[in-house]
Amino acid sequence: MKMLLYLTAAIAVCAAQNLGHIENLKAKSGDESVTLEWDFVKGDAAYRLHKYTLVTDNDFSEDIRCPADHCVHTVDYLEACKEHTFDLTPYFDDTINSGTVDGDTAATTGYTYDKPPNSPSNLRIVSEEELGTTLQWDAPTKNTVCVKSYKVCFRLDADPNPTCDTTEDTTVLLPGLQACGKYHVSVTPVTPTNAEGPKLEQDVTTGDGVPGPPQGVVVGVTTDSTIELKWNDPAINPLCVQDYSITYGEVVSDSRQVLASILNINIEGDEHFDRHANIGPLLACTNYTIEIKSINKAGTESTPVLKNAATNETDPLPPPFIVVDPSSPDTIDVRWGKNEGDRCVGHYVICWNDGIHPADQCEDAFGGNITITDLLACTHYDVTIEVVTPGGIHSKDVTNSTYTFDIAPGAVSDLQVTDVHKNELTISFDPPTVNGQCVKEYDIHVIDLDSQVTMTRLGGPETIENFITGLHSCTNYEIKVRSVSSTEKASEWLTVQNRTQDDIPSKPQQLGMYDSTSSSISLEWYKPSLNPNCASKYTLTWQDSQGHSAHVTVNDQGTFKQRYTVNGLKTCETYTFNLLAESSAGKSNPARYKQSTLC
């Protein structure tokens, strides 16, 4: 029973144990030292604070005596630029059971002050691969442990704005560095407190590479002798470009003839392009193929970029001559000379006009001759030729003239007598409707149907009304008209007939006797000298010596000499004869004659 009571008492003592404990453990940085301070909260008086045991960095331990409620302790000889761990455990004297009892451990960390490292050294390129360029350097020899990281910055020599990266190693992979680039690189050590040490600055040059083709190649200003080419530096390895090579040649039958190459082009561009070059002297009106390539220092060329361009046009030269030859009544053969050195010939324009219609007809040609068709026969044509460039610039024209072959014109139409007078007729007709232009003149024949005498008259091509004068009155005429060309090719005749108006004839001529008897006298006379055809009849009167008279009408006998016998006369009587010629227009003066019958 006694034993049980003892055990119970022991358990009660252990359960009631109230040790003191540490609060507010803090660390304050120093040069190669850290100062710790804390508060102690007391517990059961039976457990007096004996000491503290401090373990630094899980390695070095020391005992600390501080009976106060607030304690301060400095840990010296610590490694700079480093975070240190501190584990602080209180120990108590057990006044009941004797011995010591350890309390709860309080832990914290603290940094010693940084010590600046010196500059890194020996910066170098160790590899250049597709992923990027690897740089390496040697770490600082002083306070190496104080380097937490390195800030690496790089820029091209002409670029004021660097690009920066951070690494904890002494190597860094930098993507995007261009081949053949001279880079200004700086490596700066950074301490745990982000303080920067002295930087290493050094220029490094990346390795050679094959440049890409020029970018954005365009044709700029062109003249009749030059072509401007503009482009930007390659997108791939632009810094590796030492030169640009331009090869150009004339396009001949869809193939390129290399004429020349241009090297060592390093001309600055404008605000839109990095480079440009003027290629020339070139031939005007000529298509060229231009090839441009980038070249590095080793002479390795990029893939080429091809461009087609043409020089501007100049005023074309006119043909040296033009020959026109009629080949049929409605065609003309045209041929002309060429200027072999003129490259600006696109085609030829041949125009012609007939001098009648106020408009030219034109035809394009590409060779050295054409035949103009569907022309008018017997017509004078002016033919001109011009050279036209592909862009539409015309040369001066060259002119020649000729006539188409002559053919017979068509017959006139609607021939009619429009006015009739005593001694003239007026005729009119319409010109030919077929080949009327071939009429040089009109051949007009006037035929006296009564006497079968023909008169010939000519009328000009504009004469479609003709006054035919000098005709006999009371005469039947046939009028024939035909068209005649300049080579006397004639159309068929067109005929019309008409009679002139009546007029008063003059007295009969040479009235006299050709025979007589005791009871008759035979007279004869000739037609009147004036208007003889008008004498349609004659009135013959006679009178004897006693004044007895008689008369008779004698119709015209249609002959120049007329005869009539007067019968029933007295023997040995003298008669006076009067003879008048008559027409519808009137009577002539009398012709007189005396004659006696036989006794």
LUMTI-574418 format. One line per field, with one value per residue (C-alpha): x, y, z; residue in three letters. Coordinates in pm, 1 decimal. Example, Ala and Ser with C-alpha at 12.3 -4.5 7.8 and 13.67 -1.06 7.14 Angstrom:
BEGIN
xx 1230.0	1367.0
yy -450.0	-106.0
zz 780.0	714.0
aa ALA	SER
***
This chain:
BEGIN
xx 0.0	287.9	439.6	127.9	119.1	477.2	420.4	123.2	321.9	598.9	355.9	212.7	554.3	636.0	303.6	339.7	687.2	681.1	1009.3	1090.2	1109.8	1262.7	1060.4	1136.8	1464.2	1604.7	1926.2	2101.2	2362.5	2716.1	3057.6	3146.0	2914.3	2552.6	2408.7	2129.2	1884.9	1590.1	1358.3	1336.1	1007.9	1056.9	883.1	860.7	1109.9	1216.2	1375.6	1627.1	1784.3	2131.8	2263.9	2193.3	2356.5	2387.0	2454.5	2565.3	2524.3	2458.2	2825.3	2976.1	2822.7	2888.3	2735.5	2598.1	2523.9	2259.9	2032.4	1855.0	1509.8	1654.5	1976.1	2213.1	2488.7	2721.2	2851.3	3186.4	3412.8	3128.7	3169.5	3062.8	2784.1	2612.1	2294.7	2368.5	2140.0	2115.3	1958.1	1931.4	1835.4	1788.4	1902.0	1754.6	1877.3	1633.2	1627.3	1388.2	1542.3	1888.1	2051.6	1955.5	1660.5	1675.0	1398.7	1246.5	1494.8	1434.6	1576.4	1644.9	1868.9	2082.0	2309.5	2652.9	2723.2	2831.7	3189.2	3212.9	3379.8	3629.1	3556.9	3514.4	3779.2	3861.7	3532.8	3512.9	3280.0	3285.2	3022.7	2792.5	2502.4	2155.5	2005.6	2239.4	2586.7	2743.0	2967.3	3192.8	3410.5	3619.7	3464.4	3603.2	3909.8	3805.8	3494.6	3376.3	3122.1	2957.4	2851.6	2491.3	2445.7	2584.0	2409.1	2513.6	2434.4	2517.3	2459.3	2587.1	2855.6	2621.5	2322.3	2287.6	2031.4	2169.9	1984.9	2043.5	2011.3	2087.7	2267.2	2401.7	2675.1	2984.8	2828.2	2526.0	2343.3	2242.1	1991.8	1956.0	2315.4	2386.6	2676.7	2963.2	2851.4	3082.4	2910.7	2991.2	2940.7	2944.1	2937.7	2850.6	2864.8	2560.7	2568.3	2281.7	2173.3	2161.9	2465.0	2664.2	3035.8	3274.3	3175.8	3382.4	3341.8	3475.5	3402.9	3344.6	3286.2	3058.9	3169.8	3122.9	2804.5	2639.7	2416.6	2061.2	1930.5	1855.9	1508.6	1233.1	1408.2	1217.4	1282.3	1300.7	1333.9	1398.7	1520.2	1598.2	1951.9	1941.6	1747.1	1749.9	1740.4	1643.4	1664.6	1703.9	1980.9	1919.7	1707.1	1954.9	2310.9	2292.3	2618.1	2803.9	2742.2	3067.1	2941.0	2641.3	2670.3	2434.0	2427.9	2205.9	2138.8	1905.5	1612.8	1649.2	1378.3	1284.9	1644.6	1888.5	2207.5	2454.5	2603.8	2773.8	2813.4	2847.6	3039.3	3131.6	2796.5	2776.5	2556.6	2330.5	1960.8	1685.0	1429.3	1251.8	1538.7	1881.5	2057.3	2017.0	2218.5	2179.7	2250.9	2366.5	2434.9	2163.4	1981.6	1645.6	1322.6	1490.0	1378.7	1639.8	1665.2	1854.9	2001.8	2125.1	2307.9	2466.5	2836.3	3030.5	3401.6	3488.5	3314.1	3022.1	2708.2	2347.2	2069.5	1989.0	1686.3	1564.8	1384.9	1265.0	1267.1	1262.0	1428.7	1209.7	1112.9	1259.6	1101.9	1122.9	1292.4	1064.4	1114.7	1387.9	1157.7	816.8	740.3	383.3	298.4	-50.9	-98.7	-458.0	-745.8	-829.9	-496.9	-168.4	147.0	333.1	686.2	917.6	1264.3	1360.0	1603.9	1786.3	1935.6	1605.7	1485.3	1177.7	977.3	658.9	463.5	390.8	74.8	-1.5	-276.0	-419.0	-682.8	-832.1	-859.9	-1235.3	-1356.2	-1247.8	-1112.1	-804.0	-811.4	-532.8	-389.0	-124.5	166.4	460.7	668.2	812.0	525.2	148.6	-107.8	-384.3	-708.5	-1063.8	-951.2	-1117.3	-986.7	-843.6	-787.8	-496.6	-395.7	-164.8	-7.6	171.6	360.4	458.6	656.2	479.0	658.1	502.4	407.2	230.9	489.9	458.2	741.0	715.9	531.6	672.6	443.3	425.3	148.0	23.6	-283.2	-466.5	-495.4	-731.3	-1047.4	-1345.5	-1600.0	-1963.9	-2215.1	-2392.8	-2760.8	-3076.2	-2958.8	-3223.4	-3278.3	-3382.7	-3420.9	-3474.8	-3399.4	-3366.2	-2991.4	-2907.1	-3005.8	-2941.1	-2874.9	-2821.4	-2724.1	-2620.2	-2260.0	-2179.7	-2265.8	-1992.5	-1632.8	-1745.4	-1408.5	-1248.4	-1416.8	-1167.5	-1412.1	-1734.7	-1732.9	-2040.4	-2132.6	-2397.9	-2530.6	-2739.2	-2981.4	-3098.5	-2756.6	-2573.7	-2305.8	-2144.5	-1995.5	-1776.4	-1760.7	-1575.6	-1697.5	-1501.5	-1580.6	-1781.1	-1993.8	-2326.6	-2520.8	-2412.0	-2526.4	-2491.1	-2484.5	-2425.0	-2704.1	-2938.2	-3296.8	-3563.6	-3309.2	-3329.6	-3031.8	-2909.1	-2689.5	-2463.6	-2271.2	-2015.0	-1765.4	-1393.5	-1103.2	-759.8	-628.6	-923.6	-1108.3	-1470.1	-1808.5	-2103.3	-2292.6	-2617.2	-2834.5	-3113.9	-3282.1	-3450.6	-3527.3	-3439.3	-3713.1	-3849.0	-3726.4	-3805.6	-3596.2	-3426.4	-3552.5	-3483.3	-3156.8	-3092.5	-3453.4	-3442.5	-3563.5	-3427.9	-3683.6	-3977.9	-4239.7	-4512.7	-4740.0	-4510.7	-4208.9	-4001.6	-3839.1	-3559.2	-3413.5	-3197.9	-3297.0	-3258.0	-2910.3	-3046.7	-3256.7	-3292.4	-3440.8	-3721.1	-3853.7	-4128.6	-4307.7	-4286.9	-4550.5	-4503.9	-4701.2	-4689.2	-4841.9	-4871.5	-4833.2	-5204.6	-5193.4	-5354.5	-5198.1	-5209.7	-5023.9	-4942.7	-4797.5	-4501.9	-4403.3	-4040.1	-3892.7	-3626.1	-3343.2	-3119.5	-3229.4	-3602.5	-3789.7	-4141.2	-4316.7	-4592.8	-4827.9	-5126.2	-4945.3	-5004.7	-4785.3	-4530.4	-4628.1	-4389.5	-4446.8	-4314.7	-4255.8	-4232.1	-4115.7	-4140.8	-4004.2	-4239.6	-4203.7	-4423.4	-4243.7	-4324.8	-4242.2	-3924.9	-3883.7	-3968.5	-3724.4	-3822.8	-3772.9	-3914.1	-3943.4	-4148.5	-4306.9	-4205.0	-4387.4
yy 0.0	227.4	149.7	247.7	582.0	652.2	579.7	805.0	1083.8	1042.9	1066.7	1382.9	1547.1	1472.9	1600.3	1920.7	1999.8	2364.5	2456.3	2805.3	2872.9	3106.5	3369.2	3627.3	3474.4	3716.8	3743.9	4065.8	4059.8	4181.9	4162.0	3797.0	3786.5	3755.1	3893.4	3691.0	3822.7	3662.7	3676.3	3408.6	3325.2	3157.9	2843.0	2637.9	2756.6	2398.3	2412.0	2691.2	2800.6	2657.2	2757.0	2779.2	2562.6	2728.5	2511.8	2713.3	2570.7	2226.6	2205.7	2432.6	2443.4	2664.9	2719.8	3053.7	3172.4	3443.2	3437.0	3752.2	3773.6	3927.2	3795.5	3912.9	3701.4	3764.7	3476.3	3567.8	3429.7	3337.0	3299.1	3615.6	3638.2	3334.6	3240.9	3070.9	2857.2	2891.1	2635.4	2762.3	2516.9	2609.6	2364.2	2357.7	2228.4	1968.9	2051.4	1771.9	1477.6	1621.0	1639.9	1865.7	1887.0	2035.2	2265.8	2340.5	2443.8	2773.9	2809.2	3101.9	3202.1	3503.8	3643.5	3778.7	4093.5	4061.7	4108.2	4225.2	3980.9	4099.2	4090.2	3766.2	3704.1	3516.9	3565.7	3343.5	3169.9	2795.7	2683.8	2811.0	2586.1	2607.9	2678.2	2966.2	3078.9	2960.2	3203.3	3102.2	3292.8	3235.1	3314.0	3595.6	3494.0	3699.9	3630.8	3375.9	3252.3	3593.7	3544.0	3434.6	3485.6	3663.1	3925.2	3887.3	4173.7	4189.9	4424.1	4472.8	4729.4	4978.8	4905.4	5126.9	4900.4	4581.0	4257.2	4099.8	3751.9	3594.8	3270.8	3105.1	2926.9	3058.2	2972.7	3105.7	3004.0	3313.9	3249.2	3495.5	3606.9	3673.3	3515.7	3747.6	3992.2	4197.2	4202.3	4408.4	4169.6	4247.4	3990.1	4128.2	3918.5	3963.1	3891.6	3744.0	4095.9	4179.1	4398.8	4405.7	4361.4	4499.0	4385.5	4219.5	4398.3	4248.7	4242.6	3904.6	3821.8	3536.9	3297.4	3332.2	3211.6	3199.1	3504.4	3460.0	3612.0	3984.8	4071.3	4279.3	4319.3	4563.9	4760.0	5132.3	5417.2	5317.0	5535.8	5457.2	5358.1	5258.6	5036.4	5098.7	4796.8	4834.1	4574.1	4511.8	4316.7	3943.1	3822.7	3536.6	3630.1	3985.7	4074.3	3818.7	4011.0	4142.0	4221.2	4187.6	4043.6	4167.8	3988.1	4116.4	4022.7	4089.5	3854.2	3709.0	3465.5	3387.9	3310.7	3529.3	3645.3	3747.6	4082.0	4202.9	4160.1	4420.5	4347.1	4540.8	4713.9	4887.3	5184.0	5304.1	5293.4	5531.7	5542.2	5236.3	5019.3	4930.9	4926.7	5030.3	5023.8	5182.1	4936.3	5079.3	5191.2	4974.8	4967.2	5141.4	4943.3	4622.8	4354.4	4248.1	3972.4	4080.9	3837.3	3954.6	3747.1	3809.0	3716.0	3662.9	3721.5	3372.7	3430.9	3198.8	3316.2	3305.9	3171.4	3428.2	3654.6	3715.3	4024.1	4120.7	4482.2	4684.2	5010.3	5300.3	5373.6	5647.2	5811.4	5549.9	5622.8	5642.4	5381.4	5489.5	5443.9	5321.3	5173.7	5146.0	4944.4	4875.2	4502.7	4501.1	4744.0	4710.5	4631.6	4806.2	4628.0	4820.5	4750.6	4955.6	4965.0	4892.7	5058.0	4752.1	4933.1	5065.9	4839.9	5048.3	4911.1	4752.2	4746.8	4954.5	5150.3	5186.8	5434.4	5535.1	5765.9	5812.8	6190.5	6157.5	6032.6	6247.6	5960.4	5740.5	5365.6	5204.0	4862.0	4732.6	4531.3	4355.3	4254.2	4449.2	4441.4	4420.3	4427.4	4681.5	4535.9	4645.7	4966.0	5167.0	5122.0	5419.2	5604.2	5803.7	5686.9	5851.4	5582.6	5667.5	5450.9	5511.3	5312.4	5261.9	5149.8	4892.1	5181.5	5372.3	5635.5	5716.9	5807.6	6066.6	5932.6	5853.8	5899.5	5776.0	5780.6	5573.9	5495.7	5168.3	5006.3	5159.2	4978.0	5073.4	5275.6	5176.2	5324.8	5648.7	5628.6	5830.2	6000.4	6244.2	6564.1	6822.7	7125.8	7170.4	7482.6	7565.6	7515.9	7338.4	7057.1	7022.4	6675.8	6540.9	6206.6	6045.2	5939.6	5568.8	5393.4	5138.6	5261.2	5616.8	5729.8	5588.8	5848.5	6085.6	6224.6	6155.9	6077.6	6238.6	6165.2	6381.0	6213.5	6404.1	6131.9	6328.7	6359.8	6084.3	6329.6	6265.2	6526.1	6426.9	6616.1	6543.5	6636.8	6639.5	6395.0	6661.7	6730.8	6565.5	6836.4	6934.0	7206.3	7084.0	7386.3	7447.2	7217.4	7250.8	7338.1	7090.0	6807.4	6464.9	6386.9	6080.0	6150.6	5877.0	5908.5	5677.3	5697.6	5690.4	5624.5	5784.2	5487.1	5517.3	5219.6	5294.5	5186.6	5091.9	5365.3	5507.2	5663.9	5918.6	6081.2	6414.4	6680.8	7042.9	7301.5	7441.2	7770.1	7978.8	7863.8	8101.7	8125.5	7832.4	7850.0	7868.6	7861.1	7797.1	7591.6	7261.2	7191.7	7357.8	7279.0	7481.3	7403.3	7334.9	7459.1	7226.2	7409.9	7306.1	7456.5	7372.0	7367.0	7686.3	7756.3	7840.9	7587.7	7367.1	7079.9	7306.9	7338.3	7080.7	7217.8	7485.0	7725.6	7790.7	8070.2	8187.9	8471.8	8534.1	8858.8	8936.5	8906.2	8569.0	8367.8	8027.1	7840.5	7496.0	7345.5	7117.0	6887.5	6855.9	6571.1	6490.3	6574.6	6872.0	6944.5	6972.7	6962.1	7039.5	7070.3	7323.3	7202.2	7361.2	7677.7	7896.8	7874.3	8149.5	8306.2	8452.9	8350.2	8494.4	8225.8	8290.6	8005.5	8016.2	7757.3	7688.1	7538.2	7527.8	7839.2	8042.6	8113.6	8229.5	8518.5	8424.0	8318.8	8466.2	8338.1	8428.1	8183.8	8150.2	7845.5	7739.1	7886.4
zz 0.0	77.7	-254.6	-439.8	-266.7	-364.7	-729.4	-734.0	-582.4	-838.4	-1122.5	-978.4	-958.2	-1323.7	-1443.1	-1248.5	-1392.9	-1528.4	-1696.4	-1815.5	-2194.7	-2454.4	-2636.9	-2904.6	-3023.8	-3285.6	-3490.9	-3589.2	-3867.9	-3819.7	-3981.5	-3955.3	-3655.1	-3558.6	-3236.0	-3079.1	-2824.5	-2652.8	-2354.5	-2089.8	-1924.0	-1586.0	-1481.0	-1158.6	-899.1	-842.3	-1184.4	-1191.2	-1520.8	-1529.8	-1877.3	-2246.3	-2507.8	-2855.0	-3159.5	-3464.8	-3813.0	-3660.8	-3591.0	-3329.1	-2979.9	-2682.3	-2341.4	-2244.4	-1895.6	-1875.8	-1572.3	-1683.1	-1832.0	-2150.4	-2291.1	-2566.2	-2711.8	-3010.0	-3214.3	-3370.6	-3640.9	-3866.1	-4243.3	-4422.5	-4686.2	-4548.0	-4368.1	-4037.0	-3823.1	-3447.6	-3208.1	-2845.5	-2570.1	-2201.7	-1928.9	-1574.1	-1239.1	-1100.1	-728.6	-656.2	-823.4	-870.5	-1211.7	-1502.1	-1728.2	-2083.5	-2195.7	-2537.7	-2809.5	-2988.4	-3338.9	-3577.4	-3866.4	-3931.2	-4198.5	-4166.5	-4358.8	-4725.3	-4826.5	-5188.7	-5425.7	-5683.7	-6058.7	-6255.3	-6520.9	-6840.5	-7025.5	-7333.4	-7580.1	-7521.3	-7775.0	-8047.3	-8124.6	-8268.7	-7927.6	-7855.0	-7759.4	-7431.0	-7243.2	-6956.2	-6708.2	-6398.8	-6061.2	-5847.1	-5646.6	-5342.2	-5133.7	-5380.5	-5130.7	-5138.0	-5499.9	-5507.0	-5886.1	-6189.2	-6398.2	-6759.2	-7001.1	-7369.6	-7662.5	-8010.6	-8040.3	-8208.8	-7985.5	-7676.5	-7508.4	-7354.3	-7287.1	-6944.9	-6796.9	-6455.6	-6376.7	-6061.7	-6255.7	-6426.0	-6761.9	-6939.6	-7259.9	-7450.9	-7731.2	-8018.4	-8055.9	-8419.5	-8597.0	-8688.6	-8418.3	-8204.2	-7865.3	-7559.4	-7262.5	-6890.4	-6604.3	-6261.0	-5940.0	-5715.1	-5333.6	-5133.2	-5041.3	-5413.3	-5383.5	-5707.5	-5719.8	-5981.5	-6330.1	-6594.7	-6929.6	-7246.7	-7620.5	-7777.7	-8144.7	-8244.6	-8513.5	-8887.7	-9053.9	-9394.4	-9439.5	-9553.3	-9877.2	-9888.7	-9766.7	-9926.2	-10260.7	-10481.6	-10797.3	-10730.4	-10976.2	-11336.4	-11621.2	-11982.0	-11880.5	-11511.2	-11273.3	-10899.4	-10669.2	-10301.9	-10027.3	-9655.9	-9487.6	-9442.2	-9155.2	-9104.0	-8999.0	-9128.5	-8949.3	-9157.6	-9479.5	-9618.9	-9969.6	-10196.2	-10543.7	-10815.3	-11148.1	-11423.8	-11780.0	-12065.6	-12109.0	-12457.5	-12567.3	-12207.7	-12108.1	-11919.5	-12078.7	-11809.2	-11898.9	-11582.5	-11209.3	-10938.0	-10617.2	-10304.2	-10272.8	-9941.4	-10015.4	-9739.1	-9807.5	-9714.9	-9437.0	-9576.1	-9700.2	-9566.8	-9903.8	-10263.9	-10584.2	-10927.5	-11206.8	-11537.1	-11800.2	-11953.4	-12283.7	-12307.0	-12356.3	-12241.4	-11996.9	-11744.8	-11486.2	-11175.8	-10920.7	-10581.5	-10317.2	-9977.1	-9935.8	-9611.7	-9546.9	-9660.3	-9992.4	-9918.8	-10096.4	-9987.0	-10201.9	-10472.2	-10498.2	-10854.2	-10978.2	-11324.9	-11435.4	-11754.2	-11842.0	-11944.7	-12301.0	-12516.5	-12819.7	-13093.8	-13425.0	-13730.0	-14002.2	-14246.7	-14546.6	-14659.3	-15003.3	-15135.3	-15447.6	-15579.9	-15633.9	-15758.9	-15802.5	-15431.1	-15259.7	-15188.9	-15071.7	-14801.5	-14682.4	-14467.1	-14321.6	-13962.7	-13725.5	-13599.8	-13302.6	-13173.3	-12890.1	-12819.8	-13112.7	-12984.7	-13309.8	-13617.6	-13697.0	-14066.9	-14159.3	-14495.1	-14638.5	-14983.2	-14979.5	-15000.6	-14666.1	-14370.9	-14164.4	-14155.0	-14146.2	-13946.5	-13885.8	-13644.6	-13777.5	-13617.7	-13918.5	-14209.1	-14456.6	-14492.4	-14770.2	-14734.1	-14868.9	-14944.9	-15111.0	-15384.6	-15737.4	-15928.2	-15600.1	-15466.3	-15117.3	-14867.5	-14647.9	-14322.1	-14075.8	-13713.4	-13460.0	-13126.6	-12810.7	-12577.1	-12351.2	-12628.5	-12730.2	-13102.4	-13335.9	-13610.6	-13913.0	-14255.4	-14558.2	-14915.4	-15176.5	-15467.6	-15678.2	-15689.3	-16029.3	-16285.1	-16393.4	-16607.9	-16418.4	-16418.7	-16664.0	-16592.2	-16511.9	-16554.9	-16873.5	-16991.6	-17189.2	-16941.6	-17167.1	-17542.2	-17746.7	-18115.5	-18127.4	-17802.6	-17575.9	-17205.6	-17079.4	-16726.9	-16581.5	-16255.7	-16213.9	-16191.4	-15871.3	-15935.8	-15932.3	-15972.9	-15841.3	-16156.5	-16378.1	-16527.3	-16782.3	-16966.4	-17335.0	-17495.9	-17857.1	-18028.0	-18343.5	-18597.3	-18690.7	-18988.2	-19141.2	-18951.9	-18844.4	-18503.4	-18273.7	-17980.6	-17654.9	-17328.6	-16985.9	-16660.9	-16379.1	-16202.8	-16512.4	-16462.9	-16655.0	-17001.1	-17239.6	-17594.6	-17818.9	-18187.3	-18293.4	-18585.4	-18524.3	-18611.6	-18600.3	-18442.6	-18227.1	-18042.4	-17741.8	-17603.5	-17274.6	-17120.5	-16829.2	-16909.6	-16669.0	-16677.1	-16875.5	-17115.9	-16979.9	-17065.6	-16947.3	-17165.5	-17347.8	-17223.6	-17498.8	-17522.8	-17831.0	-17877.7	-18139.1	-18129.4	-18145.4	-18473.2	-18614.5	-18924.3	-19213.2	-19451.2	-19814.2	-20038.8	-20227.6	-20598.7	-20721.4	-21097.1	-21393.6	-21497.0	-21775.6	-21958.2	-22219.8	-22384.0	-22088.8	-21796.0	-21619.2	-21398.1	-21106.9	-20868.4	-20554.8	-20261.4	-19899.7	-19704.9	-19581.1	-19235.2	-19049.0	-19352.2	-19146.0	-19033.8	-19388.5	-19371.0	-19681.9	-19943.4	-20079.3	-20448.4	-20618.4	-20979.0	-21175.6	-21554.3	-21732.3	-21708.5	-21332.3	-21304.4	-21013.6	-20854.4	-20579.3	-20454.8	-20134.8	-20187.7	-19904.5	-19824.9	-20018.5	-19761.4	-19999.4	-20018.3	-20377.5	-20431.0	-20767.5	-20866.8	-21212.3	-21258.7	-21528.0	-21710.9	-21808.0	-22116.8	-22415.3	-22462.1	-22133.3	-21883.0	-21522.6	-21199.9	-20930.1	-20552.7	-20327.7	-19942.9	-19701.7	-19411.2	-19061.4	-18753.8	-18644.7	-18959.0	-19323.2	-19482.4	-19720.2	-20080.1	-20340.3	-20688.5	-21037.2	-21388.0	-21664.3	-21990.1	-22138.3	-22479.8	-22781.6
aa MET	LYS	MET	LEU	LEU	TYR	LEU	THR	ALA	ALA	ILE	ALA	VAL	CYS	ALA	ALA	GLN	ASN	LEU	GLY	HIS	ILE	GLU	ASN	LEU	LYS	ALA	LYS	SER	GLY	ASP	GLU	SER	VAL	THR	LEU	GLU	TRP	ASP	PHE	VAL	LYS	GLY	ASP	ALA	ALA	TYR	ARG	LEU	HIS	LYS	TYR	THR	LEU	VAL	THR	ASP	ASN	ASP	PHE	SER	GLU	ASP	ILE	ARG	CYS	PRO	ALA	ASP	HIS	CYS	VAL	HIS	THR	VAL	ASP	TYR	LEU	GLU	ALA	CYS	LYS	GLU	HIS	THR	PHE	ASP	LEU	THR	PRO	TYR	PHE	ASP	ASP	THR	ILE	ASN	SER	GLY	THR	VAL	ASP	GLY	ASP	THR	ALA	ALA	THR	THR	GLY	TYR	THR	TYR	ASP	LYS	PRO	PRO	ASN	SER	PRO	SER	ASN	LEU	ARG	ILE	VAL	SER	GLU	GLU	GLU	LEU	GLY	THR	THR	LEU	GLN	TRP	ASP	ALA	PRO	THR	LYS	ASN	THR	VAL	CYS	VAL	LYS	SER	TYR	LYS	VAL	CYS	PHE	ARG	LEU	ASP	ALA	ASP	PRO	ASN	PRO	THR	CYS	ASP	THR	THR	GLU	ASP	THR	THR	VAL	LEU	LEU	PRO	GLY	LEU	GLN	ALA	CYS	GLY	LYS	TYR	HIS	VAL	SER	VAL	THR	PRO	VAL	THR	PRO	THR	ASN	ALA	GLU	GLY	PRO	LYS	LEU	GLU	GLN	ASP	VAL	THR	THR	GLY	ASP	GLY	VAL	PRO	GLY	PRO	PRO	GLN	GLY	VAL	VAL	VAL	GLY	VAL	THR	THR	ASP	SER	THR	ILE	GLU	LEU	LYS	TRP	ASN	ASP	PRO	ALA	ILE	ASN	PRO	LEU	CYS	VAL	GLN	ASP	TYR	SER	ILE	THR	TYR	GLY	GLU	VAL	VAL	SER	ASP	SER	ARG	GLN	VAL	LEU	ALA	SER	ILE	LEU	ASN	ILE	ASN	ILE	GLU	GLY	ASP	GLU	HIS	PHE	ASP	ARG	HIS	ALA	ASN	ILE	GLY	PRO	LEU	LEU	ALA	CYS	THR	ASN	TYR	THR	ILE	GLU	ILE	LYS	SER	ILE	ASN	LYS	ALA	GLY	THR	GLU	SER	THR	PRO	VAL	LEU	LYS	ASN	ALA	ALA	THR	ASN	GLU	THR	ASP	PRO	LEU	PRO	PRO	PRO	PHE	ILE	VAL	VAL	ASP	PRO	SER	SER	PRO	ASP	THR	ILE	ASP	VAL	ARG	TRP	GLY	LYS	ASN	GLU	GLY	ASP	ARG	CYS	VAL	GLY	HIS	TYR	VAL	ILE	CYS	TRP	ASN	ASP	GLY	ILE	HIS	PRO	ALA	ASP	GLN	CYS	GLU	ASP	ALA	PHE	GLY	GLY	ASN	ILE	THR	ILE	THR	ASP	LEU	LEU	ALA	CYS	THR	HIS	TYR	ASP	VAL	THR	ILE	GLU	VAL	VAL	THR	PRO	GLY	GLY	ILE	HIS	SER	LYS	ASP	VAL	THR	ASN	SER	THR	TYR	THR	PHE	ASP	ILE	ALA	PRO	GLY	ALA	VAL	SER	ASP	LEU	GLN	VAL	THR	ASP	VAL	HIS	LYS	ASN	GLU	LEU	THR	ILE	SER	PHE	ASP	PRO	PRO	THR	VAL	ASN	GLY	GLN	CYS	VAL	LYS	GLU	TYR	ASP	ILE	HIS	VAL	ILE	ASP	LEU	ASP	SER	GLN	VAL	THR	MET	THR	ARG	LEU	GLY	GLY	PRO	GLU	THR	ILE	GLU	ASN	PHE	ILE	THR	GLY	LEU	HIS	SER	CYS	THR	ASN	TYR	GLU	ILE	LYS	VAL	ARG	SER	VAL	SER	SER	THR	GLU	LYS	ALA	SER	GLU	TRP	LEU	THR	VAL	GLN	ASN	ARG	THR	GLN	ASP	ASP	ILE	PRO	SER	LYS	PRO	GLN	GLN	LEU	GLY	MET	TYR	ASP	SER	THR	SER	SER	SER	ILE	SER	LEU	GLU	TRP	TYR	LYS	PRO	SER	LEU	ASN	PRO	ASN	CYS	ALA	SER	LYS	TYR	THR	LEU	THR	TRP	GLN	ASP	SER	GLN	GLY	HIS	SER	ALA	HIS	VAL	THR	VAL	ASN	ASP	GLN	GLY	THR	PHE	LYS	GLN	ARG	TYR	THR	VAL	ASN	GLY	LEU	LYS	THR	CYS	GLU	THR	TYR	THR	PHE	ASN	LEU	LEU	ALA	GLU	SER	SER	ALA	GLY	LYS	SER	ASN	PRO	ALA	ARG	TYR	LYS	GLN	SER	THR	LEU	CYS
***
